[in-house]
Amino acid sequence: MPSGTGRAMPDLIPVMPTRAHILVVNGRKVRQPVFVIGAPHSGADLLARALKRTPGFHFTIGSPAVLGVVYAFARSPSIQRGRGEAAATVLRDALAQGWQVSAYACLSCRPECQRARPGPALGTCVDERSITRYGDASPALMYCADALVRAFPDARIVQVIRDGRDVVAAMLADPEELAWFRRGVANLDAEFPNPFFGIETRADLDGWPKLSAAGKCAMRWRGAVHAMARLRSSLGPDQLTTFRYEQIVREPQAVAAAIGEFIGAPVARIEGPPGHAGTTAWRRLLGPAQLAEFERVAGQQLRRVGYGG
C-alpha cells in the first residue's frame, strides 16, 4: 500500500554501493535493519512505536549516541561531503552504541523512546536474547540517508509523508522545532545549501530572513520532501517504501501488514491518534496569512506530492 512522493528532483546523485560490513551488536549480526524517516511531525513516530513493540525487534528512537551524530550530519552536511565511507563508519558506530542493551542506555534515551517501550518503566526495553532485528527512527535521521545506506547496504527504509500544512501547524506548536530558527542557532552563514532548513538556492537563502515561523516551517517541509524524492530515485522498491500519514491513521492494520511484507517480519499493531486527529487540522490552526505564505514557499510541491484543496 505504499504511495509515491511525486517526481524526483532532476539533480540526482545516486547512492554509491559500498562494501559489505558485518556488524555485531549484543552478540547478534545486524541484518536488514529498519529505519523510519520523514520530516518533523510527519508521523514517523507512529510507525516507530509499532516497530518497537514488534517481537524480536530492538528499535531505538533517539539514543544520545545516535542523536549527536545525526544532528551533526544534518546541520553540517559539509562534514560528510567527499567522505562517504568515513561518514558511514561514524554513523554505523553510533547506531551500534545506541543499540547496546543495558538499563543505563534505556534510561538515557529520549522520552519518546521510553514511552514507546513495551515493558515496565524500569530495566531494559527489550530482552537481549530475543533480538533478531534492529532499527531506528531518530529525529533528523532522514538528513543522513546517504550515509545510512552506505553503512547498511541491506537496510530497509520506510518514509512517511504528510500534508505539509498539517506538518507546519504541528511544528508551530512545538517549541523544540521552533528553537532551531533562533538567531545564533540557525547556521545559515556556515552551511549552504542547507538541507536541514530546506534552503537549496540563493533565492531561498536571501528570502529566509523575511519569512515568518510558518514560512520557515514550510521551507523545512519542502526540503524534506525533495530529499525523500531524491532517495526514492536512488533506491529500489525492495529497499525503500513510502506511506502517507493520512493512510496510516485511517488504515493502520493494512499499513502494518504492508510494512510487515516489506521488511519480512510481522509488525505490531499501529496505534495512531484518536479518530483521524491531525488530518486537515491545518484548516483550524493556520490563519489566512500563514496559508498564503505556505503557498508561496511550498504550494507547488504540496500539489506535486498529491495534496491540495
PLY file of the C-alpha trace (Angstrom):
ply
format ascii 1.0
element vertex 309
property float x
property float y
property float z
element edge 308
property int vertex1
property int vertex2
end_header
0.00 0.00 0.00
2.92 2.34 -0.45
2.26 5.63 -2.16
4.75 7.72 -4.08
6.06 11.15 -3.19
5.85 12.65 -6.68
8.51 13.30 -9.26
12.08 13.38 -8.10
14.24 16.46 -8.44
16.43 16.47 -11.56
19.83 17.00 -9.85
20.09 13.46 -8.55
23.25 11.88 -7.19
22.87 8.11 -6.92
23.84 6.42 -3.70
27.08 4.60 -4.46
27.45 0.96 -3.46
29.69 0.19 -0.53
31.50 -2.90 0.61
29.72 -5.25 2.98
30.43 -4.70 6.66
29.48 -7.22 9.31
28.27 -5.50 12.45
27.66 -7.49 15.62
25.68 -5.92 18.47
24.64 -7.76 21.64
26.15 -10.88 20.15
23.94 -10.75 17.04
24.69 -9.75 13.49
22.81 -6.69 12.30
20.91 -7.80 9.22
18.42 -5.71 7.24
17.98 -3.01 9.89
14.80 -0.95 9.52
14.87 2.84 9.56
11.85 5.15 9.60
12.39 8.67 8.27
10.33 11.74 7.49
10.02 15.47 8.02
9.40 16.70 11.57
5.88 15.77 12.72
5.32 13.66 9.62
4.06 10.68 11.61
7.24 8.61 11.64
6.72 8.20 15.39
3.54 6.14 14.82
5.48 3.50 12.90
8.44 3.70 15.26
6.27 2.84 18.25
4.75 -0.13 16.43
8.16 -1.46 15.44
9.45 -1.01 18.98
6.62 -3.25 20.20
7.24 -5.85 17.49
8.66 -9.10 18.94
12.30 -9.66 18.02
12.98 -6.00 17.24
15.28 -3.70 19.15
14.10 -0.35 17.85
15.50 2.92 19.16
14.16 6.47 18.87
16.89 8.97 19.60
19.55 7.46 21.81
22.17 10.07 22.83
24.94 8.31 20.91
22.94 8.46 17.70
21.44 11.93 18.16
24.86 13.56 18.49
25.99 12.19 15.15
22.66 12.63 13.37
22.28 16.29 14.27
25.92 16.99 13.44
25.47 15.47 9.97
22.06 17.09 9.47
23.12 20.61 10.42
26.58 20.48 8.84
26.31 18.37 5.69
29.69 19.66 4.53
31.42 17.38 7.04
30.09 14.40 5.06
30.86 15.78 1.60
33.55 13.69 -0.07
33.85 11.48 3.00
31.16 8.91 2.30
32.89 5.90 3.84
34.07 7.83 6.88
30.57 9.22 7.50
29.07 5.76 7.13
31.56 4.36 9.65
30.77 7.08 12.20
27.01 6.57 11.82
27.34 2.78 11.98
29.39 3.01 15.16
26.89 5.41 16.73
23.98 3.10 15.99
25.92 0.12 17.33
26.41 2.02 20.57
22.77 3.09 20.66
21.60 -0.49 20.16
23.58 -1.81 23.12
21.12 -3.23 25.65
21.59 -2.00 29.20
19.45 -0.36 31.83
21.60 2.77 31.63
21.18 3.01 27.87
17.42 2.76 28.18
17.27 5.43 30.89
19.33 7.84 28.77
17.04 7.62 25.72
14.59 10.34 24.75
11.18 10.35 26.46
9.57 9.35 23.14
11.59 6.13 23.13
10.90 5.40 26.78
7.15 5.93 26.35
7.10 3.53 23.40
8.74 0.68 25.28
6.58 -2.44 25.62
7.84 -3.45 29.04
7.86 -1.88 32.53
9.40 1.52 33.18
12.46 0.04 34.91
15.12 -2.13 33.36
15.77 -2.67 29.68
13.17 -2.17 26.98
13.89 -5.48 25.26
15.06 -8.96 26.19
18.53 -9.17 24.70
18.09 -12.88 23.99
15.04 -12.25 21.82
16.63 -9.76 19.42
16.65 -10.74 15.77
16.40 -7.32 14.08
17.43 -3.76 14.75
16.05 -0.39 13.73
15.98 3.31 14.47
13.80 6.36 13.93
15.84 9.15 15.47
14.77 12.72 14.72
16.63 14.18 11.71
17.76 10.70 10.59
16.45 11.46 7.11
19.23 14.02 6.61
21.77 11.19 6.97
20.14 8.87 4.44
23.14 8.58 2.12
25.47 7.67 5.00
22.80 5.31 6.33
22.64 3.35 3.08
26.42 3.24 2.86
26.62 1.99 6.42
23.93 -0.67 5.91
23.60 -1.65 2.22
20.85 -4.14 3.13
18.82 -1.59 5.15
15.06 -1.32 4.78
13.89 2.29 4.82
10.31 3.42 5.42
9.49 7.02 4.53
6.47 8.87 5.86
5.00 11.89 4.12
2.23 14.13 5.42
0.26 17.11 4.19
2.73 19.96 4.58
0.10 22.27 6.03
-0.54 19.84 8.90
3.22 19.50 9.38
3.59 23.27 9.64
0.70 23.52 12.12
2.31 20.83 14.30
5.77 22.40 14.09
4.42 25.79 15.14
3.12 24.17 18.34
6.47 22.50 19.09
8.99 24.72 20.95
11.78 22.24 20.25
11.37 22.62 16.49
10.92 26.39 16.64
14.13 26.69 18.67
16.14 25.80 15.55
15.10 29.11 13.99
16.56 31.28 16.75
19.40 33.62 15.93
22.67 32.00 16.83
21.22 28.52 16.34
20.45 28.56 12.63
23.81 28.06 10.90
22.84 29.57 7.55
26.06 31.52 7.06
28.22 28.44 7.60
26.29 25.89 5.53
24.92 26.40 2.04
22.98 24.66 0.70
21.35 23.73 4.00
19.03 20.69 3.72
18.11 20.85 7.40
16.36 24.18 6.83
15.31 23.34 3.28
17.50 26.07 1.79
18.52 24.91 -1.67
19.13 28.07 -3.70
20.47 31.58 -3.21
16.90 32.83 -3.56
15.92 30.60 -0.61
18.80 31.96 1.44
18.03 35.59 0.58
14.33 35.12 1.35
14.81 33.28 4.65
15.08 36.36 6.94
11.78 37.70 5.59
9.84 34.50 6.36
7.65 34.08 9.41
7.95 30.94 11.52
5.23 29.36 9.37
7.18 30.11 6.19
10.37 28.65 7.66
8.49 25.50 8.69
7.09 25.28 5.16
10.59 25.50 3.70
11.79 22.74 6.01
8.91 20.53 4.89
9.57 21.29 1.22
13.25 20.46 1.60
12.44 17.20 3.37
10.10 16.15 0.56
12.79 16.93 -2.02
15.29 14.84 -0.05
12.87 11.91 0.11
12.27 12.14 -3.64
16.00 12.02 -4.31
16.37 9.00 -2.06
13.43 7.28 -3.72
15.05 7.73 -7.13
18.28 6.10 -5.97
16.87 3.01 -4.20
14.73 0.16 -5.44
11.30 -0.83 -4.09
12.88 -3.73 -2.22
14.84 -1.28 -0.07
12.59 1.75 0.31
8.86 2.30 0.60
6.71 5.33 1.34
3.48 5.76 3.29
1.27 8.75 3.86
0.42 9.83 7.39
-3.25 10.04 6.44
-3.16 6.45 5.22
-1.52 5.29 8.45
-4.18 6.80 10.74
-7.11 5.67 8.57
-5.89 2.15 7.72
-3.45 1.14 10.48
-3.97 -2.60 10.08
-3.45 -2.51 6.33
-0.33 -0.37 6.71
1.10 -2.67 9.38
0.56 -5.64 7.06
2.22 -3.81 4.16
5.23 -2.84 6.25
5.48 -6.40 7.53
5.60 -7.68 3.97
8.23 -5.07 3.06
10.58 -5.86 5.95
9.86 -9.57 6.07
8.51 -9.67 9.63
5.10 -9.22 11.26
4.60 -5.72 12.65
2.75 -4.93 15.87
-0.49 -3.01 15.74
-0.10 0.65 14.81
-1.71 2.85 17.42
-2.44 6.24 15.95
-4.06 9.35 17.39
-7.77 9.10 18.24
-10.00 9.19 15.19
-8.28 10.93 12.32
-6.61 13.52 14.54
-4.01 15.55 12.74
-5.52 15.20 9.27
-6.63 18.56 7.86
-6.13 20.12 11.29
-4.44 22.95 9.41
-7.89 24.27 8.44
-8.48 25.48 12.01
-4.90 26.01 13.13
-3.43 28.11 10.31
-4.62 31.60 9.52
-5.05 33.12 6.03
-1.65 34.87 6.12
0.12 31.66 7.13
-1.62 29.68 4.39
-0.73 32.32 1.83
2.90 32.15 2.87
2.86 28.37 2.72
1.52 28.60 -0.82
4.35 30.92 -1.85
7.02 28.71 -0.32
5.78 25.17 -0.86
2.44 25.20 -2.66
3.83 23.74 -5.86
5.49 20.88 -4.01
2.33 20.25 -1.97
0.35 19.60 -5.13
3.15 17.62 -6.71
3.00 15.06 -3.92
-0.76 14.76 -4.11
-2.15 17.23 -1.58
-4.33 20.20 -2.34
-7.68 21.79 -1.69
0 1
1 2
2 3
3 4
4 5
5 6
6 7
7 8
8 9
9 10
10 11
11 12
12 13
13 14
14 15
15 16
16 17
17 18
18 19
19 20
20 21
21 22
22 23
23 24
24 25
25 26
26 27
27 28
28 29
29 30
30 31
31 32
32 33
33 34
34 35
35 36
36 37
37 38
38 39
39 40
40 41
41 42
42 43
43 44
44 45
45 46
46 47
47 48
48 49
49 50
50 51
51 52
52 53
53 54
54 55
55 56
56 57
57 58
58 59
59 60
60 61
61 62
62 63
63 64
64 65
65 66
66 67
67 68
68 69
69 70
70 71
71 72
72 73
73 74
74 75
75 76
76 77
77 78
78 79
79 80
80 81
81 82
82 83
83 84
84 85
85 86
86 87
87 88
88 89
89 90
90 91
91 92
92 93
93 94
94 95
95 96
96 97
97 98
98 99
99 100
100 101
101 102
102 103
103 104
104 105
105 106
106 107
107 108
108 109
109 110
110 111
111 112
112 113
113 114
114 115
115 116
116 117
117 118
118 119
119 120
120 121
121 122
122 123
123 124
124 125
125 126
126 127
127 128
128 129
129 130
130 131
131 132
132 133
133 134
134 135
135 136
136 137
137 138
138 139
139 140
140 141
141 142
142 143
143 144
144 145
145 146
146 147
147 148
148 149
149 150
150 151
151 152
152 153
153 154
154 155
155 156
156 157
157 158
158 159
159 160
160 161
161 162
162 163
163 164
164 165
165 166
166 167
167 168
168 169
169 170
170 171
171 172
172 173
173 174
174 175
175 176
176 177
177 178
178 179
179 180
180 181
181 182
182 183
183 184
184 185
185 186
186 187
187 188
188 189
189 190
190 191
191 192
192 193
193 194
194 195
195 196
196 197
197 198
198 199
199 200
200 201
201 202
202 203
203 204
204 205
205 206
206 207
207 208
208 209
209 210
210 211
211 212
212 213
213 214
214 215
215 216
216 217
217 218
218 219
219 220
220 221
221 222
222 223
223 224
224 225
225 226
226 227
227 228
228 229
229 230
230 231
231 232
232 233
233 234
234 235
235 236
236 237
237 238
238 239
239 240
240 241
241 242
242 243
243 244
244 245
245 246
246 247
247 248
248 249
249 250
250 251
251 252
252 253
253 254
254 255
255 256
256 257
257 258
258 259
259 260
260 261
261 262
262 263
263 264
264 265
265 266
266 267
267 268
268 269
269 270
270 271
271 272
272 273
273 274
274 275
275 276
276 277
277 278
278 279
279 280
280 281
281 282
282 283
283 284
284 285
285 286
286 287
287 288
288 289
289 290
290 291
291 292
292 293
293 294
294 295
295 296
296 297
297 298
298 299
299 300
300 301
301 302
302 303
303 304
304 305
305 306
306 307
307 308
